[in-house]
Amino acid sequence: MPDVLDDEISRSSIRLRLQAAPKTDDERREYHEELDRVSALKYVQQLRKGKLSPEEFHQKVELTAL
């Protein structure tokens, strides 16, 4: 059974790849928000798989939020 988190990462990554280069400020903001969301999902995935410690996870999420 596929993991819901893996599916969402896959869908979000595809959406990002399919977007044309953002031209307006709103498009750029939305693109960066989606990119931050995918990054956070990937960090959660790495934490669940034991590839990140909780401390590393918190550091990466904080850096993404900047």
C-alpha positions as CSV (number, residue, x, y, z in Angstrom):
1,M,0.0,0.0,0.0
2,P,1.5,3.3,-1.0
3,D,2.3,5.8,1.7
4,V,0.2,9.0,1.7
5,L,3.2,11.1,2.4
6,D,5.1,9.7,-0.5
7,D,2.1,10.3,-2.8
8,E,1.8,13.9,-1.7
9,I,5.6,14.5,-2.2
10,S,5.3,13.0,-5.7
11,R,2.3,15.1,-6.7
12,S,3.8,18.3,-5.3
13,S,7.1,17.7,-7.0
14,I,5.3,17.1,-10.3
15,R,3.3,20.3,-9.9
16,L,6.5,22.3,-9.3
17,R,8.1,20.8,-12.4
18,L,5.1,21.6,-14.6
19,Q,4.9,25.2,-13.5
20,A,6.3,27.7,-16.0
21,A,8.8,30.2,-14.7
22,P,6.9,32.4,-12.3
23,K,6.5,35.9,-13.7
24,T,4.5,37.9,-11.2
25,D,5.1,38.4,-7.5
26,D,2.1,36.3,-6.6
27,E,3.3,33.4,-8.8
28,R,6.8,33.6,-7.3
29,R,5.3,33.7,-3.8
30,E,3.1,30.7,-4.5
31,Y,6.0,28.8,-6.1
32,H,8.2,29.4,-3.1
33,E,5.4,28.4,-0.7
34,E,4.9,25.1,-2.6
35,L,8.7,24.5,-2.6
36,D,8.9,25.1,1.1
37,R,5.9,22.7,1.6
38,V,7.6,20.0,-0.4
39,S,10.8,20.5,1.5
40,A,9.0,20.2,4.8
41,L,7.3,17.0,3.6
42,K,10.6,15.5,2.6
43,Y,12.0,16.3,6.0
44,V,9.1,14.6,7.7
45,Q,9.7,11.6,5.4
46,Q,13.4,11.5,6.3
47,L,12.6,11.8,10.0
48,R,10.1,8.8,9.7
49,K,12.7,6.7,8.0
50,G,15.4,7.5,10.6
51,K,17.6,9.5,8.2
52,L,17.2,12.6,10.3
53,S,17.4,13.0,14.1
54,P,14.7,15.1,15.7
55,E,17.2,17.9,16.2
56,E,18.3,17.9,12.6
57,F,14.6,17.9,11.6
58,H,13.9,21.0,13.7
59,Q,16.9,22.8,12.3
60,K,15.9,22.1,8.7
61,V,12.3,23.1,9.2
62,E,13.5,26.4,10.9
63,L,15.8,27.1,7.9
64,T,13.0,26.4,5.5
65,A,10.7,28.9,7.3
66,L,13.2,31.7,7.0
